[in-house]
């Protein structure tokens, strides 16, 4: 996939989620309704619905704005640099964070996408360290700069209206995903490997042909000749690529 196409897709996916959470808030204003009851209410059957709906709901415009910019930066970075696994990462962070909050958080309604933001941030940060990828590390540090000191303090237990549990569980979910996907190839690395494989020493494009032939010597055992694998590389015919 070309870099331009990958960038456009990363922007589309991220803005689609941003449009969704803003759409929810617009509906609340338009109909003078509060969707807070659809947040996560820990250890209750009705409150388990919030695992799926809570990140879409925000208390006020300030709460929504504080999550929008980090989501855009982190989301575009995730889908651009990790396009092969980005959807799985988002899905796992989204559901794992909500489930852990439902299991272990205080008896109160927990709403907002900040848990997802913390998860994306720690995923890009730790995945960048694991892969020694300066690009994803740079994105994470930009968001850390935007958050300032509130990133760490946001995970410290306190008796306030802020769901520090969502922040903490989201951060842990992001680290879990970074460890789980640490050996998965990502789009930029895969493209680089393919480019290297498809060029000969004189920088001419080449095609790989795989051949099998039996060994000519006497078989070492009664199982018969064994197949030997080798590769022929030759320049591509410009008329038949």
PEJO-V753048 format. One record per backbone hydrogen bond with DSSP energy under -0.5 kcal/mol. NH is the residue of the N-H (numbers start at 1). CO is the residue of the C=O. If there is no record, write none. Layout:
<<NH;CO> <NH;CO>>
//
This chain:
<<6;2> <7;3> <8;4> <9;5> <10;6> <11;7> <12;8> <13;9> <14;10> <15;11> <16;12> <17;13> <18;14> <19;15> <20;16> <21;17> <22;18> <23;19> <24;20> <25;21> <26;22> <27;23> <28;24> <29;25> <30;26> <31;27> <32;28> <32;29> <33;28> <35;33> <37;34> <38;35> <39;36> <40;110> <41;39> <41;47> <42;40> <42;108> <43;102> <44;41> <48;44> <48;45> <49;46> <50;39> <50;47> <51;48> <52;49> <53;49> <54;50> <56;53> <57;54> <64;60> <65;61> <66;62> <67;63> <67;64> <68;64> <69;65> <71;67> <72;68> <73;69> <74;70> <75;71> <76;72> <77;73> <78;74> <79;75> <80;76> <81;77> <82;78> <83;80> <85;82> <86;82> <89;85> <90;86> <91;87> <92;88> <93;89> <94;90> <95;91> <96;92> <97;93> <98;94> <99;95> <100;96> <101;97> <102;98> <103;99> <104;100> <105;101> <108;106> <110;40> <111;109> <112;54> <112;57> <117;113> <118;114> <119;115> <120;116> <121;117> <122;118> <123;119> <124;120> <125;121> <126;122> <127;123> <128;124> <129;125> <130;126> <131;127> <132;128> <133;128> <134;132> <137;133> <138;134> <139;135> <140;136> <141;137> <142;138> <143;139> <144;140> <145;141> <146;142> <147;143> <148;144> <150;147> <151;148> <153;149> <154;150> <155;152> <156;153> <160;158> <164;162> <167;163> <168;164> <169;165> <170;166> <171;167> <172;168> <173;169> <174;170> <175;171> <176;172> <177;173> <178;174> <179;175> <180;176> <181;177> <182;179> <184;181> <188;81> <190;186> <191;187> <192;188> <193;189> <194;190> <195;191> <196;192> <197;193> <198;194> <199;196> <200;204> <203;200> <206;198> <207;234> <209;232> <211;230> <213;228> <215;226> <224;221> <228;213> <230;211> <232;209> <234;207> <236;205> <238;236> <240;237>>
//
